[in-house]
Amino acid sequence: MLRKIFFILVIAALVFPQTFVQAQNPAIVINVDVNLNRRSINPLIYGVAFADRAAMSDLNVPTNRQGGNTTTRYNWQLNADNRASDWYFESLAYSSSAPGEFGDTFIANAKAAGVQPMLTMPMLGWVAKVGASRGKLSSFSIAKYGAQKDSDWQWFPDAGNGVRSSGEMVTGNDPNDANVAVDSTFQQGWMQHLTARWGMADNGGLRYYLMDNEPSIWFSTHRDVHPKGPTMEEVRDKILDYAAKVKANDPGALVIAPEEWGWTGYLLSGFDQQYGSTHGWNWSQLPDRNNHGGKDYLPWLLEQLKQHDTTTGQRLVDFFSVHFYPQGGEGGNDTSTAMQLKRNRSTRSLWDPNYTDESWINDKVKLIPRLKSWVDAGYPNTRTAITEYNWGAENHINGATAQADILGIFGREGLDLANRWTTPEAATPTYKAIKMYRNYDGNKSTFGDTSVAAQVANPDNLAAFAALRNTDGALTVMVIGKPLSGATPTTIQLANFAEQGITEVWQLTAANTITRLTDIAFSDSKININIPPQSITLLVVRGGPSAVVNAPTELMGSVASRQVTLTWTDNASNETGFYIERAPASTGEYSRVGQVAANIGTYVETPPKGKYFYRVQAVNQTTGVVSAYSNRVKLKAK
C-alpha cells in the first residue's frame, strides 16, 4: 500500500508540477515602492580579496583586497613575509627578490582587469627577514626552544608552533630570530616605491591603503613579536603615524582603518582582551577600559581621530573599517538542516535592531547601523566599511543565498565599502551569487544603483531587495528564496513605477547555473512568479514606452569667480526635473548636489575650491524612472 501511494505521488508531481510544488509554501507579497527609502548604492560594496585576473573581470568587481595576517609582516625590501600563527610563524621569501614585487604584481593584475587594488600597510613594527639564499626562518625553532606540540614536519621540521609539549606557550623568545624591527619610515619607503612605480592616486596610482590587519589580536596572531595586547593608545598612535605618511606621500590616497577583527575587538582593546582571557571577563575590572572612563574601544578611537583632524586641519582616515564573521558555526562548511536555517537567519546581525545574535555574542549586533551611529557621534563624514566577511558553505546553494542576502543588505543599509574574504571558486554557487549582482548576463549588466523599498513579511524565509538602474531606468528586484524545499508563489506589487511592461527573469538555483527564464509580461503593477527553494532570482523590470526618460546631452560647464554654471540639452518630453551630481576629481565618487524643474537646462552653484566632475540625469518622479547620465564635464573651482 505504501509503495502504491508513493508511485501515485510521483506521477502527480510529474503530471501537475506547478500545482504540486506551489502548494508547499504559503503565497507571499513583496511590496516595492520606488519613491520610498531611496539611497545610492556604493558599488564598492561588491569587493573581493585575492581574486585572479579572470575572476575580477568576470565578476565585474570594483576592488580587490590584499589583506590577512601575513600582510602584517610583509617586508617590501626583501619581498618576504611571516605567516604568523597561520603557518608556524615562518618567514618565507617570495620567488622574486625584487623589492615590492608582491604588491606590484597584485596592483598590475588588478589594473589589467580594470579593478582598484587595495594594499595593506604593515604597522606592527616587525617585518620578516630571510636566511641565506633567501631561506626560511622560524620564530619558534625546536632546536633553540625545545620540543613543541606541533611543527611543520613536512616542509620545515624545525619550525614549531610555539606551544610546548606540556601545553604552555613558549615565552621569552627572541623576535629577531625570524624578523627585523622597523618603523613608519621604513614603510614610507614602500609608499614612495608605490607612487614612483604606479603614479599618484589621482593619476591612476594606488588609491586604497589599509592600516594593517586586526591589531587588537596581535598578541595572539603575532605573539612571537608582539606578546602583549596593544592598548587603545598604541593603535591610535600607529594609525595617526602611518596614515600621516600615506597622506604626505600621496594626498589623493584613501586610508582605511582600523581593520578590527570582530565583536570583542570592537568593544575592547587588545590589552583588555588579553587581560580578560586570563583574569575573567568582569568588564568593570578591565584596566584599559577603566583608564578611558569605561568607553568602548572603537567609539573612543573614532573620537581620537576626529580630535586629531580638528587640531591639525587634515583628515587622515577616510573609511572606518571592521571585519565580521558569524560566530555560530555558519562560516564553515556545515550544511545540516539546522545550520542552513541558522545561516538564513544570522545575516540579520548585519542590520536588524531586534535580532539577538545566536552565538556567544548573544547581543543585538545590528552591525551596519551600529557602525554608522558610532561614526556620526565620533567622526562624522567618515565612510563605513566591512573589509572581511564570509558566511561559509561556499560550495552549497545555502552559502550562495546567504551571499546574495548580504550584498542586498549592504546596498539597502548604505554601507560604503566591503570585501569578501576571499574570492569564491568560479564553479561554486557563491561565486555565481556575486555574479548575479555584477554580471548576470555576461555583458556586465548589474543590479541597480539606487536602492528603493522592498518590503517582505519574513526575511528568514524570503528576502528581497530593489534598486533603480541609472543607465537605462530599469527596476531591478533581487528575490532570495531561503526555504529548503518547496516553491513559494510570489506577487511583486509595484508602486510609483510603470503599471505594465516586461520583466526579464534571471535565476540561480541548486542546479548551479545562472539561467535566463521566459520574460514575464505584467499589468496592474503586479508581477507573479514562483520562487524555487534555495534560489536567487533577479527581475529586471522595464515599463512601457511612457516610462522611458531620455537622457540629457551636450553637458557643458564654465567657472567664474568659483561659481560653476552648467548647461545641457533636454531630450525628454516626460521628465519632471533633473538631478545634478558632483564628484571630487580625486575620488570620482558622485553625490547629488542639486535638482531643477522640468524643461530647465541650467544649474548654478558655488562649490568649495577643488577639481570636480559633473553629470546630469532627467527624472520622472511620478513613475520613479531616471534616465541614463549625460556626458560628464571636469571643472576647477578656484
N, C-alpha and C positions, 0 to 999 in steps of 0.2 A: 504493500500500500504506500509506504513512504517513497519507494522508488517511483511509483506511478505519479505521485504528487510532484516529485522533483522534475520529472520529464514534462509534466503539464506546465510548470512554471518556466522551464527553459524555453518551451515552444512559445508561450505567451510573450516572453521577453523578446524573442526573435521576430515574431509577427507584429507586435504592437510596442516597439521600443520606446516611442515618445511617451505614450500613456503610462507604460510600466515604470519608466525612470522618473518622470515628473512627479509621481505621487509620493516619492520617497522623502522629499523635503518640503516644508511649507513655502508658499509663494512669498516673495518679498518685494518691496518697492524701494528704489533708490531715488531720492529727490535731488535733482541737480538744478541749481539756480545760478546762472552766470552773472547775476548782479550782486550776489552775496559773497562775503568773505574773500574778496579779491585780494590777491597777494602775488607779487612777482616771484617766480621760482628761479633761484640762482642755479644755473647749470653746473656750478662747481660741486653740487651735492652728489654728482654721479661719478666721483673719482674712484680710482683703484690704486693698488700698490704692486710694484714689481711686475707689471704686465710686459709681455714682449711686444714687439712692434706690430705683429699681426693682430693680436688681441686688442691693442689700443685702437687700431684703425677700425676693426670690425665692431667693437663696442661703442665707437664714437665717443670716447670718454674725454673729459676736459683736462684732467690732471692724472699724473702717475707719481705716486709717493715712494721715495726711498727712505725706509724707516726701520724700526725694530731695534732690538738690543745690540746687535753688532755695530750699528752705526754710532753708538755712543763712544766707541773707542777706535773709530776709523782714523788712521794716520795717513793723511793725504800725501805727505812727503815720501813715505815708503810704499804707499798703496797696499796697506795691510790693515787688518782689524783683529780685535779679540772677540771671540764668540761668547765670552762670559758664561753664565750658568746654562746657556742654551747648549753649549758643547764643551764641557770640561775646561772652561776658562783658558782656551788655547788661543795664542796669537798666530795667525795664519796669513801668509802673503798671497795676494792675487798673482796671476800668472805674469802680468806686466809689471815691470819695475818703474814705469813712467809715473812721475808724481801726479796724483789726482786722476789716474786713468779710470778708476771705477766710477767716479762721479761724472767724468767727461763722457764715458760711453753711455751711461744712463741718460744724460742730457741729450746726446746725439740721437739715441733711439727714440726718445720721446718727440724730439723735434721732427724727426723723419716721419712720424705718424701724425704730426700736427697737434701734438698734445703738450701741455705745460708740465715740465718736470718739477718735482719738489724734493729738495735735498735737506737732510738732517745735519745740523751743525753741532758737533760734539761740544759739551760744556763741562763734562765730568772733571777734567783736569788731568786725566791719564789717557794715553793712546797706546796702541800696540807697538811693540818692537819685534824684530825678527832676528833669527840666529844667522850663523854663517851660511852663505849661499842661499839666503832668504829662507832658511829652515824654520821649522816650527819651534815655538817655545810654550811652556806651560806655567801657569801661576801656582799650581799645586803639584810640583814634582814629587812622585813617590820616592825617588832616590833621596830627595832632600828632606821631605816632611813625613815620610813613613807610609805604612800601608793605609789604604783608604777603601771605602766600601765599594767604589766603582772606579773604572778607568776606561780610557779609550783603547781598549785592549787590541782592537783590530788595526788602528791606524797610528796610534801614538801611545804605546803602553805605559809610558812614564807619566802621562797626564792623568792625574786623579781628579775626583770630583770635589775635593776639599772637605770630605766627611770621613773622619777616622773610622776604623773598624768597630770602635766602641759606640759609634753614632754621634760623637761630639764633633763639632766643627773644628777644622784646622784654623787656628788663630795665630796672629803674630807673624804671618808670612811676609816676605819681602815683596812689595808691589813692583819693584824694579826687575824681578825675575823675568817677566814677560811684557813689561810695559815701561813707558817713559812719561815723566811728569811734563805737562805743557800748560800754557795759559792762553788767554784770549788773543794775545799777539801771534801765537803760533797759528791759531785758526784764522786770524786776519790774513795771514799769508795765503791760506786756501781761498778766502774770499777774493783776494786780489788776483789769484790764479784764475778763478772762475770768470771774473769780469774781463781779464786780459784775453781769455780764450773765447768767451761767448758774447762779450759786449755787456753794456748796461741793460738793466731790466726794461727800461723804456725803449730800447732799440733791439729787442728780441733776445736779451740775455736771460739768465736765471731770475725768475720773479719771486719764487716762494722759498723761504728759509725757515725750517722748523728748528726750534730751540731744544735740541737733544730729544731724549725719549724717556718718559716715565721716571722723572728724577726722584720722586718720593720713595721709590723702592730700589734705588741704587744700592742700599745697604744689603739687599738680598741678591739682586741680579748681578751686581758688580762688587760683591763683598770682598773679593781679593784685593781691590784697590780703594774701596770706599766702605769700610765695615760699619761706619756709624751713619745712622739715618740723618739726612740733611734737615736742618731747621728751616722754618719759614724764611728767615733772613738769607740763608745760604742760597736757596733757589731764587729768591728775589734778586739778590746781588748778581748772581750769574746771568740771569735774563737781562738785567739792565746793562751789564758789561758787554755781553756778546751781541745783544741786539743793537747797542750803540755802534759797535764796529761794523755790523751789517749796514746800517743806515749811513755811516760815514763813508763806507766804500762804495755804496750804491743807493742813493736816496730814493730811487724808484722801487727798490725791493720791498717785499712784504714779509713781515715777521709773524710767525705762528707759534704761540706758546700758551700754556706751559707743557702741553702734551702729557697730562697726567693719566694714570693707568685705570682708575675705576673708582667706585663709590667711596671706599675708605680714603683713597688718595685725593678725593675732592674736599674732604672734611678735615683730615688730619695730615700734618707734616710727616715726612719720613721719620723724623726723630720720635714723634709720638706713636707712629705705627710700630716702630721697633720697641719702644718702651711698653706699649700696651700689650704686645705679644708676649712679653716676658714678665710683666707685673700685673696683668689683669686689665680688662677694659673698663676701668672706672674713669669715665670721662672727666669727672671733677678733679682727678688726680694726675692728669696728663700734663707734664711740665711745660712743653712748648705752647700748648693751648692756653694754659694759665698765664704764661708770660705775655700773652696777647689778648688779655681780657676775655678769654673764653670764646674768641672768634673762630669761626670755621676757616680753614686754611685758604681755599681758593677765593672766597669773598675778600679776605684780608689781602691777598696778593693783588687782586684787581684794584683795591683802594690804593695800594702802594704804587702800582703802575700809574694810576691816574695822578697821584700826588707828584710823582716824578715828572710827568708830562706837563703839569701845571707849573712846576718850578722852572723847568728848562725851556718850555715852549716847543718841545719836539715830541711827537708821538713815536714810541718805539715798538709797540705791539699792535698789529693790525687785526689778527684773529685770535680769539680766546678759544683754546682747543683742549679737548679731553678725549680719552678712549673709553669705550664701553662695550663690555661683553656680558651677555646674560649669564647669571650665576647659578641657575638651577639645572645645569646639565645640557641646556639647549645648544650650546656651542659645539658639542661633539657630534658623533655620527649615530646616536641613538634615534631610531625611528619607530620605537614601540608606539602603540596607540596612545598611551598616557603621555609620552614625550612629545608626540606630534601635536596633541591638543594643548600641551603647555607652551610649545613653540608658537602656536597660533595666538595664544593669549599674551605671551610675555612681551611682544612688541609694544604693548600698552605702556610699558615702563618708559618709553621714549616720549610720551605725551600726556597720558591720562592722569589728571589730578586725583581721581578717585580709585586708581588701581594700586593695590599693595603688592609689591614685587614678591613673587613666590619662591624666594631663596633666603639665604642667611641675611640678606639685606633687610627683608621684612619691613619695608618702608615705602612710602609713596615717592618714587624717584622722579616722575614727571620731568625727564631729563632736559628736553629742549626748552620748555617753559622755565625750568629752573635756571639753566644757563643764561637765558635772556634776562631773567629778573636779576640775577647776580650782576650781569653787565650793566643793566640800566641803573642799578644802585651804586655800583662801584667804579665803572669805567665806561661811561656812555659812548655810543657810536663805535664800539668795538664789535666786529663781526664774530659770529659763533661757529664753531667747527667741531665735528666728531671725526677725528682723523684715523681712528681704528675702530672697527666693529666687525662682528661675524656671528651669525646665528646658527651656524653648523649645517649638517645634513646636505652638504654641497651636491652630492650625487643623487639626491632624492627630491621629488617634487615638493615635499614639505619644506625643504630648505629653500626652494625656488619661490614658493608662495610667501614665505617669511621675508625673503629678499625684496620681492615686489612690494610687499606691505611697507617695509622700511623705507624704500625710496619714495613711495607715495607720502608717507608720514613726513619725511624730511622736507618735501616740497610744500605740503599743506601747512606745516608748522613754521616755515620761514627760516630753517637752518641755512647758513650761508655757504658751508663747505663740508664735504665728507669724503672719506676714502675708505673703501672696504679693505679689510686685511684677509687674504691678499686678493689676487685675481683668480676667479674660478677657472678650472679647465674648460676648454671650449666645448667639449662634448657633454657637459653637465647641464641639468635643468637650471641651476642657479646662474650660470653664465647667460643662458638664454633669457632668464628673468630680467637681467640688466639690459639685454638687447631689446626686450620689449619696450623699454623706455627710450632707447637711444638709436636703434637701427632696426626696427621691427620688420621693415620691408626690404632690407639690403641696400636701400638707397639713402640711408642715414636720415630717414624721417623719424621724428621724435615726438614724445609726449609734449603737451602744451607748455607754454611759458608763463601763463598767468593762472594761478590756482583759483578755483571757484568752489562754491559749496557743493558737496556731495554727501548727503545725509543718509545713514543706514541705521537700522534698528539695533543690530548687534555685530560689531566689527570682529568678534571672535569667530563668527560663522561666515560672514561675508563682508569684506572691506571694499570701499570704493573711493576713488579719487578722480577729480575732474579738473581740466585746465583748458583754457583757450590758447590756440596756437597762433602766434603773431604772424607767421609767414603767409598763411592762407585763410585765417579766420575760422578754421575748423575747431570744433569742440572735441576734445579727447577725453574719454572716460575709461579708467582702468578699474576693472572689476576682478577681485581676487576671491575665488571660491575656496573656502577653507574646510568645508565638511569632508570627512574621509571617505564618504560614499554618498551616492545619490545626487542627481541633478537638482538644481534649485530654479524653479520658474521665477523669472525676474522681470519687473517692469521698471524702466528708467523714465521717470517723469521729468520732463524738461520745463524750466521756467525761464522766461525772458530770452528765449532762443527761438529758432525757426519752428513753426508748427508742423512742417512737413519737410521731407528731404530723404537723403540716402545715407546709410551708415555702413562704412567698411567694418569688418569684424576680423580681428587677428587674434589667434588663440594659442596658448601653450598649455598642454596637459601632461599627464604622466607618460604619454607616448613620446615626449621629449622632442617635439618638433614644433616650430612656430609655423602655423598654418593660416592662410587666409581663407575664411569661410565665405559663403554666399552673402553678398550685400543684403542689408535689410532696408526696405522702404518703410518709412514711418509717417504717421499722420497724427493729428490731435496732440502733438508734443509728447507722444509716448512711444518708447521702443520696447518691444517684448522679445526676450531671449531666454533660453535655458542655459544656465551656468553649470558646467560639469563639476564634479567633485575635484578638489585639489587642482585648480586651474587658474590661469591668468588670462583674462580676456580684455583686449584693447578695442574700444569702439571709437572710430573716427567719424564724427557726426558732421555732415555737411547739409546746410539748409538749402532751400530752393533759391532761385535767382535773386529774390528780394533780399536775401541775407548777405549777399556778397557786397563788400565795400571796396571800391577801387583805391589803390594806394596813391598818395601824393607823389609827385615827381619834381625834378628840377629844383631841389632844395638848394638855396644859396644863402650866404651869410656875410655880414660885414661887422666891423667893430669900430666904434668911435668913442673915445674917452671911456673905455672899458664897457660901454653899452653895446650889447650884441643885438643885431637885427637879423631875423631870419625871414625869408620869403620862399614860397613854394607854389606849385601849380596844383589846383584842386581838380582831381579827375573823378570824384564821386558825385553822385546825384542824390544819395540817400544817407549821407553822414549827418550826425547831429553835432559833430565837433571834431577837433583834432587834439591829439596828445603830443606834447613836446618832451623829448628825453635828452638828457645830457650825461656825458661820461668824462671823467678826467682822462686825459690822454695817457696818463701813467698807468691806469688800470683797465681802461676800456669797459668798465662796469657801469651800465646805464641806470639812471633813475629818472622818474618822471618829475619834471620841474615846472610844468605848466600845461594849460589847455586853453583852447579858444573855441568859439562857437562855429557852427556850420557856415560855410561859404566865406570864411576868413582865411587869408593866405599869408598872414604876417604875425610874427611874435617878437616881442622886445623884452629883454631882461638885462640886468647888470650883475653878473656873477662875480664871485671872488676872483682875484687875479690868478691866472693859470691858463693852461692849454686844454681845450675841450673838443670832444666830438659831439655833434648834434644830429638827431634824426627825428622824423615826424611820422605819425600814424593818423589815418582817418578812423573814426569810430561811429558806429550806430548804437547808441546807448539803449535804444528800445529793444533791439534784438540781442545786444551784448556782443556783436561781431566787430572785430577790429580788422583793419586792412593790413597788408604787408607794410614793411617800413619803406620810407623814402630812401634815396641815397643819403649818405652822411657827409657832413662838412666838418672840417677841422678849423678852429678859430683860436686866437690867442687874445685873452682879455688882459690888457696891460694895466 
